[in-house]
């Protein structure tokens, strides 16, 4: 089999950027395919049947093997390309700690993305409506998650230890989106000085900047009040509060 | 180090039962500690500081190593006790497939638990109120998840292949709770015959029955209209729709 994998993604997606950065940091050979999330390419039956029944990205294709879920992709890449142990764990305890984080992430910090999505994007899709309940839910998940990150960062320099790991990339790219959307005000950040310092350290990594350009541009456009044409019909199945009955 | 681990759990928790069954199926040596979820023992600051800042179970303690998140515990046990490969994967693709499922699970099927929780338990905690929005959210997540399981079970006998894996246990115990609460009516089940057959096959396993007795009893009590005294103050941070501002 060839050693080049195919990476289906979109740079506005936080989990996509985390995997993308992991591959750039470690030199995984890949070809990229941008999936047009903005117009719901990922929501077509063809896409769901071929790649992922949930319609989510990122997706990795390695020969006849197709894999989705960013955390599963990270672990797979670590085995497949024997990535340096810091990224997905050097021993079973560290691997478990990073997996623990990835699940905490999916159900806590990741769902804070609703604060960004419903503040900055929902209007582009469904027009001006009252999104305050969805935004409140996202802010609630952020408020539940950030003190936990802060506590961890009191004891160590990164989320799962004193080396950077894939857990840091997953978390970091949530905050990149919040930064792009100016979602977390400075007085809120002031309550989490270690998390802020960690975030700013990670921002300095060239590969972090390499994958974050588009979301920062899109965020700046939205903050300036420009609309972005988007026709995707459904809300996100995770990361944001799915709301039954939101207009299609 | 000793080979006996400590397992903190509660038998009404679906992820706890999945880990419990895994340990019984594979003969992992463990001592159990029941955490009194009903009265919110897991929500005390002492518990959160000692074990898990999210207050969730299951938790595994192995000497000086404390781990939470059921999927991370499963993977850790597989390495720690060299469990048979079917449970967490025989090769890197199978391991990745099971991890993929565990993340799909956390963000999709697991959140269907709200249908059970808000139908059968919420009233015991907060009294009679209108929980229809929370129940609708749980049912929505179930309705999104079940067709995907059905499709997978068209191609193979278990969720991640033709052998039972930890993915099956995670999913199975969600349906055990729905069964206990009579949440999924028979005409709904009729649309998912392969999933139903898979569920009934798994029900036959002695270790499945061994860990499910209490939830079936509690479910029967609630279906008969008996109240169960519960004083836990917060909603669940996952598996159900967290609602900011629900009365404490």
Interface residues (C-beta under 8 A of the other chain):
Chain A: X53 X54 X65 X67 X68 X69 X70 X71 X72 X73 X75 X76 X79 X80 X92 X93 X95 X96 X97 X99 X100 X102 X103 X104 X106 X107 X108 X136 X137 X139 X140 X141 X144 X147 X148 X151 X237 X238 X241 X242 X243 X244
Chain B: X53 X54 X65 X67 X68 X69 X70 X71 X72 X73 X75 X76 X79 X80 X92 X93 X95 X96 X97 X99 X100 X102 X103 X104 X106 X107 X108 X136 X137 X140 X141 X144 X147 X148 X151 X237 X238 X241 X242 X243 X244
